[in-house]
């Protein structure tokens, strides 16, 4: 019912034009961006520190595509560089994640509505888990227009039964424990767990840049997660890349 309600809300949302925008597209690992790079027209490469940024056009849109590296620090650093050095005014994070909601299966897709850092813990100071000092709440909110573009593209690519909206939880941990993943699901109502999205969201919020995170499920984040993840990593990453391309066509 919640999934249907969210879909109806987004269906009624008026999509703004993205003409003149520069869109930053980020994946944490090579496998999450390698399907996009050969498709970039008028491609140029700029290196800043250890990071390479690929500029050009994808599906007629001006883009900067890059690999952030794994983890929240890498994601935050890359997001800042995209905004400050390349002037991106919209951000898409594409890639793979573990399922924290038990109803999700590998190759399902979650489009972020909100993001949270599940490994932030200041409960010693009577603060809720996930809440950072100087913040009023623990969630970062994805842009509604980008949510709709991403959701529609995912449905078109995979079919509506495989696509969900929901909370994505990020932390500097690869979750491969049923106990841990159940705790994250219960605390944050998170559908997916990964290692970067909320960091991108925090930085993007600070700079007032709209963003969305698209994650294809690679595993159940339980005791078998490492094996299933390895088997499906390429297929799930390509899945998210194809959705991103479909999304760009619609923007």
KETOR-315731 format. One record per residue (C-alpha): residue number from 0; residue in three letters; x, z, y. Coordinates in nm, 3 decimals, always signed. Each point is the difference from the previous one (the first is absolute). Example, Ala and Ser with C-alpha at 12.3 -4.5 7.8 and 13.67 -1.06 7.14 Angstrom:
<recs>
{rec 0 "Ala" {+1.230 +0.780 -0.450}};
{rec 1 "Ser" {+0.137 -0.066 +0.344}};
</recs>
This chain:
<recs>
{rec 0 "Unk" {+0.000 +0.000 +0.000}};
{rec 1 "Unk" {+0.284 +0.092 +0.238}};
{rec 2 "Unk" {+0.177 -0.326 -0.077}};
{rec 3 "Unk" {-0.318 -0.195 +0.078}};
{rec 4 "Unk" {-0.057 +0.193 +0.325}};
{rec 5 "Unk" {+0.354 -0.067 +0.121}};
{rec 6 "Unk" {-0.033 -0.367 -0.083}};
{rec 7 "Unk" {-0.326 -0.021 +0.198}};
{rec 8 "Unk" {+0.157 +0.176 +0.298}};
{rec 9 "Unk" {+0.292 -0.241 +0.007}};
{rec 10 "Unk" {-0.228 -0.299 -0.050}};
{rec 11 "Unk" {-0.171 +0.090 +0.327}};
{rec 12 "Unk" {+0.329 +0.039 +0.186}};
{rec 13 "Unk" {+0.080 -0.274 +0.251}};
{rec 14 "Unk" {+0.346 -0.141 -0.060}};
{rec 15 "Unk" {+0.218 -0.057 +0.307}};
{rec 16 "Unk" {+0.221 -0.304 +0.048}};
{rec 17 "Unk" {+0.367 +0.034 -0.091}};
{rec 18 "Unk" {+0.113 -0.302 +0.204}};
{rec 19 "Unk" {+0.338 +0.071 +0.155}};
{rec 20 "Unk" {+0.069 +0.299 -0.224}};
{rec 21 "Unk" {+0.322 +0.065 -0.187}};
{rec 22 "Unk" {-0.077 +0.153 -0.339}};
{rec 23 "Unk" {+0.250 +0.221 -0.179}};
{rec 24 "Unk" {-0.019 -0.017 -0.380}};
{rec 25 "Unk" {+0.185 +0.266 -0.195}};
{rec 26 "Unk" {+0.069 +0.066 -0.366}};
{rec 27 "Unk" {+0.215 +0.282 -0.132}};
{rec 28 "Unk" {+0.186 -0.205 -0.262}};
{rec 29 "Unk" {+0.127 -0.355 -0.042}};
{rec 30 "Unk" {-0.270 -0.069 -0.259}};
{rec 31 "Unk" {-0.269 +0.084 +0.258}};
{rec 32 "Unk" {+0.110 -0.263 +0.253}};
{rec 33 "Unk" {+0.184 -0.265 -0.201}};
{rec 34 "Unk" {-0.318 -0.203 -0.059}};
{rec 35 "Unk" {-0.052 -0.025 +0.377}};
{rec 36 "Unk" {+0.348 -0.098 +0.117}};
{rec 37 "Unk" {+0.011 -0.360 -0.132}};
{rec 38 "Unk" {-0.331 -0.073 +0.173}};
{rec 39 "Unk" {+0.121 +0.093 +0.351}};
{rec 40 "Unk" {+0.024 -0.310 +0.219}};
{rec 41 "Unk" {+0.267 -0.029 +0.272}};
{rec 42 "Unk" {+0.167 +0.297 -0.162}};
{rec 43 "Unk" {+0.277 +0.186 +0.175}};
{rec 44 "Unk" {+0.177 +0.314 -0.117}};
{rec 45 "Unk" {+0.115 +0.288 +0.217}};
{rec 46 "Unk" {+0.198 +0.293 -0.136}};
{rec 47 "Unk" {-0.024 +0.344 +0.161}};
{rec 48 "Unk" {+0.208 +0.263 -0.174}};
{rec 49 "Unk" {-0.056 -0.052 -0.370}};
{rec 50 "Unk" {-0.343 -0.160 +0.048}};
{rec 51 "Unk" {-0.081 -0.371 +0.002}};
{rec 52 "Unk" {-0.302 -0.125 +0.193}};
{rec 53 "Unk" {-0.144 -0.345 -0.071}};
{rec 54 "Unk" {-0.185 -0.156 +0.292}};
{rec 55 "Unk" {-0.213 -0.315 +0.007}};
{rec 56 "Unk" {-0.354 -0.106 -0.086}};
{rec 57 "Unk" {-0.217 +0.080 -0.301}};
{rec 58 "Unk" {-0.341 -0.163 -0.028}};
{rec 59 "Unk" {+0.034 -0.101 +0.366}};
{rec 60 "Unk" {+0.064 +0.358 +0.119}};
{rec 61 "Unk" {+0.316 +0.127 +0.165}};
{rec 62 "Unk" {+0.153 +0.256 -0.237}};
{rec 63 "Unk" {+0.299 +0.221 -0.061}};
{rec 64 "Unk" {+0.044 +0.079 -0.370}};
{rec 65 "Unk" {+0.237 +0.267 -0.125}};
{rec 66 "Unk" {+0.088 +0.237 -0.281}};
{rec 67 "Unk" {+0.001 +0.359 +0.120}};
{rec 68 "Unk" {+0.160 +0.166 -0.298}};
{rec 69 "Unk" {-0.168 +0.274 -0.202}};
{rec 70 "Unk" {-0.117 +0.323 +0.160}};
{rec 71 "Unk" {-0.148 +0.133 +0.321}};
{rec 72 "Unk" {+0.319 +0.002 +0.209}};
{rec 73 "Unk" {+0.066 -0.366 -0.079}};
{rec 74 "Unk" {-0.360 -0.090 +0.076}};
{rec 75 "Unk" {+0.003 +0.186 +0.333}};
{rec 76 "Unk" {+0.333 -0.154 +0.106}};
{rec 77 "Unk" {-0.114 -0.351 -0.089}};
{rec 78 "Unk" {-0.333 +0.041 +0.177}};
{rec 79 "Unk" {+0.177 +0.116 +0.317}};
{rec 80 "Unk" {+0.237 -0.298 -0.010}};
{rec 81 "Unk" {-0.288 -0.244 -0.048}};
{rec 82 "Unk" {-0.181 +0.140 +0.303}};
{rec 83 "Unk" {+0.296 +0.056 +0.231}};
{rec 84 "Unk" {+0.226 -0.296 -0.091}};
{rec 85 "Unk" {-0.258 -0.265 -0.092}};
{rec 86 "Unk" {-0.306 +0.105 +0.198}};
{rec 87 "Unk" {-0.237 -0.013 -0.295}};
{rec 88 "Unk" {-0.352 +0.099 +0.100}};
{rec 89 "Unk" {-0.156 +0.016 -0.348}};
{rec 90 "Unk" {+0.142 +0.133 -0.326}};
{rec 91 "Unk" {-0.076 -0.066 -0.366}};
{rec 92 "Unk" {+0.166 +0.198 -0.280}};
{rec 93 "Unk" {-0.025 -0.184 -0.330}};
{rec 94 "Unk" {+0.102 +0.119 -0.343}};
{rec 95 "Unk" {-0.074 +0.213 -0.302}};
{rec 96 "Unk" {-0.115 +0.358 -0.066}};
{rec 97 "Unk" {-0.106 +0.241 -0.268}};
{rec 98 "Unk" {-0.367 +0.084 -0.048}};
{rec 99 "Unk" {-0.099 +0.355 +0.088}};
{rec 100 "Unk" {-0.372 -0.067 -0.033}};
{rec 101 "Unk" {-0.064 -0.008 -0.377}};
{rec 102 "Unk" {-0.249 -0.285 +0.026}};
{rec 103 "Unk" {+0.269 -0.246 +0.112}};
{rec 104 "Unk" {+0.183 -0.223 -0.246}};
{rec 105 "Unk" {+0.321 -0.203 +0.029}};
{rec 106 "Unk" {-0.046 -0.315 +0.214}};
{rec 107 "Unk" {-0.284 +0.159 +0.201}};
{rec 108 "Unk" {+0.059 -0.001 +0.376}};
{rec 109 "Unk" {-0.038 +0.275 +0.259}};
{rec 110 "Unk" {-0.032 -0.086 +0.370}};
{rec 111 "Unk" {+0.084 +0.303 +0.212}};
{rec 112 "Unk" {-0.262 +0.171 +0.210}};
{rec 113 "Unk" {+0.219 +0.304 +0.064}};
{rec 114 "Unk" {+0.352 +0.106 -0.096}};
{rec 115 "Unk" {+0.150 +0.344 -0.055}};
{rec 116 "Unk" {+0.340 +0.145 -0.088}};
{rec 117 "Unk" {-0.066 +0.199 -0.315}};
{rec 118 "Unk" {+0.344 +0.163 -0.004}};
{rec 119 "Unk" {-0.036 +0.165 +0.343}};
{rec 120 "Unk" {-0.057 +0.370 -0.063}};
{rec 121 "Unk" {-0.014 +0.258 +0.279}};
{rec 122 "Unk" {-0.249 +0.222 -0.178}};
{rec 123 "Unk" {+0.237 +0.294 +0.062}};
{rec 124 "Unk" {-0.123 -0.023 +0.360}};
{rec 125 "Unk" {-0.367 -0.020 -0.104}};
{rec 126 "Unk" {-0.010 -0.375 +0.059}};
{rec 127 "Unk" {-0.178 -0.237 -0.240}};
{rec 128 "Unk" {+0.215 -0.205 -0.234}};
{rec 129 "Unk" {+0.093 -0.333 +0.153}};
{rec 130 "Unk" {-0.036 +0.118 +0.361}};
{rec 131 "Unk" {+0.301 -0.040 +0.229}};
{rec 132 "Unk" {+0.066 +0.225 +0.302}};
{rec 133 "Unk" {-0.149 -0.131 +0.328}};
{rec 134 "Unk" {-0.256 -0.212 -0.188}};
{rec 135 "Unk" {-0.371 +0.079 +0.001}};
{rec 136 "Unk" {-0.061 -0.136 -0.350}};
{rec 137 "Unk" {+0.196 -0.109 -0.302}};
{rec 138 "Unk" {-0.130 -0.356 -0.034}};
{rec 139 "Unk" {+0.112 -0.319 +0.174}};
{rec 140 "Unk" {-0.271 -0.263 +0.036}};
{rec 141 "Unk" {+0.044 -0.367 -0.084}};
{rec 142 "Unk" {-0.141 -0.257 +0.242}};
{rec 143 "Unk" {-0.358 -0.099 -0.086}};
{rec 144 "Unk" {+0.043 -0.368 +0.079}};
{rec 145 "Unk" {+0.312 -0.025 -0.216}};
{rec 146 "Unk" {-0.181 +0.192 -0.274}};
{rec 147 "Unk" {-0.273 -0.262 -0.001}};
{rec 148 "Unk" {+0.243 -0.292 -0.003}};
{rec 149 "Unk" {+0.186 +0.161 -0.290}};
{rec 150 "Unk" {-0.311 +0.098 -0.195}};
{rec 151 "Unk" {-0.158 -0.345 +0.032}};
{rec 152 "Unk" {+0.326 -0.166 -0.101}};
{rec 153 "Unk" {+0.036 +0.228 -0.303}};
{rec 154 "Unk" {-0.358 -0.064 -0.113}};
{rec 155 "Unk" {+0.054 -0.374 +0.038}};
{rec 156 "Unk" {+0.323 +0.021 -0.199}};
{rec 157 "Unk" {-0.107 +0.238 -0.279}};
{rec 158 "Unk" {-0.376 +0.052 +0.007}};
{rec 159 "Unk" {-0.187 +0.295 +0.147}};
{rec 160 "Unk" {+0.011 +0.219 -0.311}};
{rec 161 "Unk" {+0.378 +0.037 +0.031}};
{rec 162 "Unk" {+0.019 +0.090 +0.370}};
{rec 163 "Unk" {-0.042 +0.342 +0.160}};
{rec 164 "Unk" {+0.027 +0.171 +0.339}};
{rec 165 "Unk" {+0.140 +0.348 +0.021}};
{rec 166 "Unk" {+0.266 +0.255 +0.079}};
{rec 167 "Unk" {+0.360 -0.082 -0.094}};
{rec 168 "Unk" {+0.240 +0.294 -0.037}};
{rec 169 "Unk" {+0.372 -0.037 +0.064}};
{rec 170 "Unk" {+0.294 +0.221 -0.093}};
{rec 171 "Unk" {+0.367 -0.021 -0.088}};
{rec 172 "Unk" {-0.076 +0.030 -0.370}};
{rec 173 "Unk" {-0.079 -0.243 -0.280}};
{rec 174 "Unk" {-0.304 +0.170 -0.149}};
{rec 175 "Unk" {+0.004 -0.013 -0.381}};
{rec 176 "Unk" {-0.186 +0.319 -0.085}};
{rec 177 "Unk" {-0.368 +0.041 -0.076}};
{rec 178 "Unk" {+0.006 +0.350 +0.150}};
{rec 179 "Unk" {+0.159 -0.118 +0.325}};
{rec 180 "Unk" {-0.219 -0.306 +0.042}};
{rec 181 "Unk" {-0.315 +0.202 -0.068}};
{rec 182 "Unk" {+0.104 +0.247 +0.268}};
{rec 183 "Unk" {+0.051 -0.279 +0.255}};
{rec 184 "Unk" {-0.335 -0.153 -0.086}};
{rec 185 "Unk" {-0.182 +0.330 +0.034}};
{rec 186 "Unk" {+0.174 +0.107 +0.322}};
{rec 187 "Unk" {-0.026 -0.327 +0.194}};
{rec 188 "Unk" {-0.262 -0.204 -0.187}};
{rec 189 "Unk" {+0.278 -0.258 -0.026}};
{rec 190 "Unk" {-0.054 -0.317 -0.199}};
{rec 191 "Unk" {+0.366 -0.102 -0.018}};
{rec 192 "Unk" {+0.343 +0.160 +0.029}};
{rec 193 "Unk" {+0.317 -0.165 +0.126}};
{rec 194 "Unk" {+0.307 +0.076 +0.212}};
{rec 195 "Unk" {-0.028 -0.173 +0.339}};
{rec 196 "Unk" {-0.343 -0.078 +0.144}};
{rec 197 "Unk" {-0.074 +0.320 +0.191}};
{rec 198 "Unk" {+0.341 -0.013 +0.168}};
{rec 199 "Unk" {-0.078 -0.348 +0.128}};
{rec 200 "Unk" {-0.338 +0.132 +0.112}};
{rec 201 "Unk" {+0.150 +0.293 +0.189}};
{rec 202 "Unk" {+0.244 -0.221 +0.192}};
{rec 203 "Unk" {-0.258 -0.270 +0.064}};
{rec 204 "Unk" {-0.241 +0.261 +0.136}};
{rec 205 "Unk" {+0.269 +0.132 +0.234}};
{rec 206 "Unk" {+0.050 -0.351 +0.140}};
{rec 207 "Unk" {-0.373 -0.083 -0.012}};
{rec 208 "Unk" {+0.057 -0.298 -0.231}};
{rec 209 "Unk" {-0.285 -0.081 -0.243}};
{rec 210 "Unk" {+0.090 -0.007 -0.368}};
{rec 211 "Unk" {-0.130 -0.013 -0.355}};
{rec 212 "Unk" {+0.155 +0.073 -0.339}};
{rec 213 "Unk" {-0.085 -0.214 -0.304}};
{rec 214 "Unk" {+0.099 +0.137 -0.341}};
{rec 215 "Unk" {-0.047 -0.149 -0.345}};
{rec 216 "Unk" {-0.011 +0.262 -0.273}};
{rec 217 "Unk" {+0.293 -0.020 -0.243}};
{rec 218 "Unk" {-0.056 +0.319 -0.201}};
{rec 219 "Unk" {-0.205 +0.318 -0.035}};
{rec 220 "Unk" {+0.272 +0.225 +0.152}};
{rec 221 "Unk" {-0.008 +0.206 -0.321}};
{rec 222 "Unk" {+0.241 +0.063 -0.285}};
{rec 223 "Unk" {+0.021 -0.371 -0.087}};
{rec 224 "Unk" {+0.040 -0.118 +0.361}};
{rec 225 "Unk" {+0.368 -0.093 -0.025}};
{rec 226 "Unk" {-0.060 -0.234 -0.296}};
{rec 227 "Unk" {-0.317 -0.165 +0.131}};
{rec 228 "Unk" {+0.149 -0.033 +0.348}};
{rec 229 "Unk" {+0.303 -0.187 -0.133}};
{rec 230 "Unk" {-0.216 -0.235 -0.205}};
{rec 231 "Unk" {-0.238 -0.087 +0.284}};
{rec 232 "Unk" {+0.221 +0.027 +0.310}};
{rec 233 "Unk" {+0.040 -0.375 +0.057}};
{rec 234 "Unk" {-0.363 -0.091 -0.072}};
{rec 235 "Unk" {-0.139 +0.272 +0.224}};
{rec 236 "Unk" {+0.238 -0.079 +0.286}};
{rec 237 "Unk" {-0.094 -0.369 -0.017}};
{rec 238 "Unk" {-0.365 +0.104 +0.003}};
{rec 239 "Unk" {+0.042 +0.181 +0.333}};
{rec 240 "Unk" {+0.206 -0.287 +0.143}};
{rec 241 "Unk" {-0.274 -0.250 -0.086}};
{rec 242 "Unk" {-0.258 +0.222 +0.167}};
{rec 243 "Unk" {+0.220 +0.021 +0.309}};
{rec 244 "Unk" {+0.022 -0.380 +0.018}};
{rec 245 "Unk" {-0.376 -0.029 -0.041}};
{rec 246 "Unk" {-0.043 +0.261 +0.272}};
{rec 247 "Unk" {+0.222 -0.194 +0.241}};
{rec 248 "Unk" {-0.213 -0.311 -0.053}};
{rec 249 "Unk" {-0.303 +0.196 +0.120}};
{rec 250 "Unk" {+0.160 +0.153 +0.306}};
</recs>
